[in-house]
Amino acid sequence: MKKLAIVILNWNGVEMMRQYLPTVLENSVGEVIVADNASTDGSVEMLLKEFPEVPLVVLEQNFGFAEGYNRALAQLPDYEYYLLLNSDVEIRQKEWDAPLIKYMDEHPECGACQPKLLSLRELEKFEYAGAAGGFLDKYGYPFCRGRVMDTVEKDEGQYDETVPLLWATGAALMVRASDWQESGGLDGRFFAHMEEIDLCWRLRTMGKSVVCIAESKAYHLGGATLNQGNPRKTFLNFRNNLLMLYKNLPESELSHVMRVRRLLDWLAALQFLLKGDTKNCAAVFKARRAFHTMRPDFDKDRRRIQQIRTNERVPERMDFLLLWQYYVKGRKTFQSLVKR
């Protein structure tokens, strides 16, 4: 069995592939593979011509981030680990993936890990999409060591300790292949956004650990597919967050959390409206309608997750409302939120 497949899922990212793929090839221990989500910008032709040494998995349509990876990895069964890597990630560290492999080899209880994710736009800062690993508040709002809401910290080594996380970033997510298969992989119905949090929450529910390995670094451009504030992104984030909560919450908390979230979502829509952003306001209500339409399809998943649960509550899901802590109490860093 081979050790590690670094799989880059590409969709119409020909220029990003041309710019960032060489850095991954030059600095990685694992085998680099590109999976193409039916690009129409000449990506496949460019890869065949300019990177003929890179194995290529060509998918017949754009399945989105989640199902695209599910279908690509199904064609790569002979690896111990998978590393899902965004196409807009630059690698500057020689053998950057070696510390990830070493940790997973030494910790069989670890289901997933990530490198420290830094910003390509501001190299001294963490990157919004994952920083040094993620947590959730009681009502499903994600935050990271190094990024809380829109506040992104400088990396000064303050989060170099390896601690339990709830989720690792999908921009550079390493997963044990056996745990990927047992957990069911990413939920293809999400299409994109929140799918890595959902997967990691399932892994934690199964008793697996999730960590960030600070010795490994990756630099993420971010916002390459959908920019922050895009109504489509708003729709996917709100819909998928509700689906994730419905799937994974313990039975004792489900009704209360979903009632509170309904109120919080209405407040979010009102905030968009007061800013004159009618498209994002509508996206919130559209997301809630889509959630209620799709919810029956997730009943079976919810029952299965409750059956495999090894803990009533994952400890990295914090017992507070992040919005209150951030906007009212002014706690805008992970260190101020969580006293470990």
Secondary structure, DSSP 8 states (H G I E B T S, - for coil): -EEEEEEEEESS-HHHHHHHHHHHHHH-SSEEEEEE---SSSHHHHHHHH-TTS-EEE-SS--HHHHHHHHHHHT--SEEEEEEE-TTEE--STTTTHHHHHHHHH-TTEEEEEEEEEESSSTTBB-TTTTT-EEE-TTS-EEETTEETTEE-B-SSTT-S----SB--TTEEEEEHHHHHHHTSS-GGG-SSSHHHHHHHHHHHTT-EEEEEEEEEEEE---SSS-TT-HHHHHHHHHHHHHHHHHHS-HHHHHHHHHHHHHHHHHHHHHHHHTT-HHHHHHHHHHHHHHHHHGGGGHHHHHHHHHH-SSSS-TTB-SS-HHIIIIIS---SHHHH---
